[in-house]
Amino acid sequence: MFNSKSKNSFNESSAGAATIIGAGTVISGNIESNGDVRVDGKIIGNISAKAKVLVGPEGVVEGDIFGQHADVLGKVNGIIKVNDLLHLRGKGIIDGDIYAGQLQIEPSATFNGQCHMGANIVELHSERANVVNQ
């Protein structure tokens, strides 16, 4: 399922292991992780990860996402702020604004919102992370 050659693989480093929200699971509340987060269920709240956030094909996030990288194949209704690459793939849907260092959108995906890109995105993410952690 998660092998080292997979695009969707997660890093299990000393900073933290991957957090997986399985299909059929609904969580109301914010999630903070030192590692990667994969959502195959539903999150009603914000996700803040120090690594990658992956929203699987059946995953739904009703809230904001903050992370180093993000990969969206499911549905996100909220703001996404990532320092590096945001990849909207497959039949993924984002309804909300994007702040990213880089952006890739596949033709089959849908994005409704404003896109903000550039070097100052790292500063925006850091400011938000400080507010969340207080």
C-alpha positions as CSV (number, residue, x, y, z in Angstrom):
1,M,0.0,0.0,0.0
2,F,2.7,2.5,1.0
3,N,6.1,1.5,-0.6
4,S,9.1,3.6,-1.1
5,K,8.4,3.9,-4.8
6,S,4.9,5.2,-4.5
7,K,4.1,8.9,-5.2
8,N,1.8,8.8,-2.1
9,S,4.4,7.4,0.3
10,F,4.9,9.1,3.6
11,N,8.1,9.8,5.5
12,E,8.4,8.2,8.9
13,S,11.1,10.2,10.4
14,S,12.1,11.0,14.0
15,A,9.9,14.1,13.7
16,G,6.8,11.9,13.7
17,A,5.1,9.0,12.0
18,A,2.2,9.2,9.5
19,T,-1.3,9.9,10.7
20,I,-3.9,8.0,8.7
21,I,-7.7,8.9,8.9
22,G,-9.3,5.8,7.4
23,A,-12.3,5.5,5.2
24,G,-15.6,5.7,7.1
25,T,-14.0,7.8,9.9
26,V,-15.3,11.2,10.7
27,I,-13.4,13.6,13.0
28,S,-14.6,16.9,14.2
29,G,-11.8,19.0,15.4
30,N,-8.3,20.2,14.4
31,I,-5.4,17.9,13.7
32,E,-1.8,18.9,14.4
33,S,1.0,16.5,13.3
34,N,4.8,16.5,13.3
35,G,4.7,14.0,10.4
36,D,2.5,13.3,7.4
37,V,-1.3,13.2,7.4
38,R,-3.4,11.1,5.1
39,V,-7.2,11.6,5.0
40,D,-9.4,8.8,3.5
41,G,-12.3,9.7,5.7
42,K,-13.8,13.1,6.7
43,I,-12.3,15.9,8.7
44,I,-14.4,18.8,9.9
45,G,-11.6,21.1,11.1
46,N,-8.2,22.3,10.2
47,I,-5.1,20.2,9.5
48,S,-1.6,21.4,10.3
49,A,1.3,19.1,9.4
50,K,5.0,19.7,9.4
51,A,5.3,17.4,6.4
52,K,2.8,16.2,3.7
53,V,-1.0,16.3,3.8
54,L,-2.6,13.8,1.4
55,V,-6.4,13.8,0.8
56,G,-7.2,10.5,-0.8
57,P,-9.8,10.0,-3.5
58,E,-12.6,9.4,-1.0
59,G,-11.3,11.9,1.5
60,V,-13.1,15.1,2.5
61,V,-11.7,18.0,4.5
62,E,-14.0,20.8,5.6
63,G,-11.4,23.2,7.0
64,D,-8.0,24.7,6.2
65,I,-4.9,22.7,5.4
66,F,-1.4,23.9,6.4
67,G,1.7,21.8,5.5
68,Q,5.0,21.5,3.7
69,H,3.4,19.7,0.7
70,A,-0.1,18.7,-0.1
71,D,-1.6,16.2,-2.6
72,V,-5.4,16.4,-3.1
73,L,-7.3,13.6,-4.9
74,G,-10.5,14.1,-2.8
75,K,-12.4,17.2,-1.8
76,V,-11.2,20.2,0.2
77,N,-13.5,23.0,1.2
78,G,-11.2,25.6,2.8
79,I,-7.9,27.4,2.4
80,I,-4.7,25.5,1.6
81,K,-1.3,26.9,2.5
82,V,1.8,24.9,1.7
83,N,5.4,25.9,1.6
84,D,6.3,23.8,-1.4
85,L,4.2,21.8,-3.9
86,L,0.4,21.5,-4.0
87,H,-0.7,18.8,-6.4
88,L,-4.4,18.6,-7.3
89,R,-4.9,15.3,-9.0
90,G,-7.5,12.9,-10.5
91,K,-11.0,14.1,-9.7
92,G,-9.8,16.2,-6.8
93,I,-11.8,19.3,-5.9
94,I,-10.6,22.4,-4.0
95,D,-13.2,25.1,-3.1
96,G,-11.1,27.8,-1.5
97,D,-8.0,29.8,-1.8
98,I,-4.5,28.4,-2.4
99,Y,-1.2,29.7,-1.1
100,A,1.7,27.6,-2.4
101,G,5.3,27.7,-3.5
102,Q,4.4,25.6,-6.6
103,L,1.1,24.3,-8.0
104,Q,0.2,21.4,-10.3
105,I,-3.4,20.8,-11.4
106,E,-4.3,17.8,-13.6
107,P,-6.9,18.5,-16.3
108,S,-9.5,16.2,-14.6
109,A,-9.3,18.2,-11.3
110,T,-11.4,21.2,-10.2
111,F,-10.2,24.4,-8.5
112,N,-12.6,27.2,-7.4
113,G,-10.8,30.1,-5.6
114,Q,-7.8,32.4,-5.8
115,C,-4.3,31.2,-6.2
116,H,-1.3,32.9,-4.6
117,M,2.2,31.7,-5.3
118,G,5.7,32.8,-4.6
119,A,8.5,32.9,-2.0
120,N,6.5,34.9,0.5
121,I,4.2,31.9,1.0
122,V,6.7,30.4,3.5
123,E,6.3,33.5,5.7
124,L,2.5,33.2,5.5
125,H,2.6,29.6,6.6
126,S,4.9,30.3,9.5
127,E,2.7,33.1,10.8
128,R,-0.4,30.9,10.7
129,A,1.5,28.0,12.4
130,N,2.5,30.3,15.2
131,V,-1.1,31.4,15.7
132,V,-2.4,27.8,15.7
133,N,0.2,26.7,18.2
134,Q,-0.6,29.5,20.7
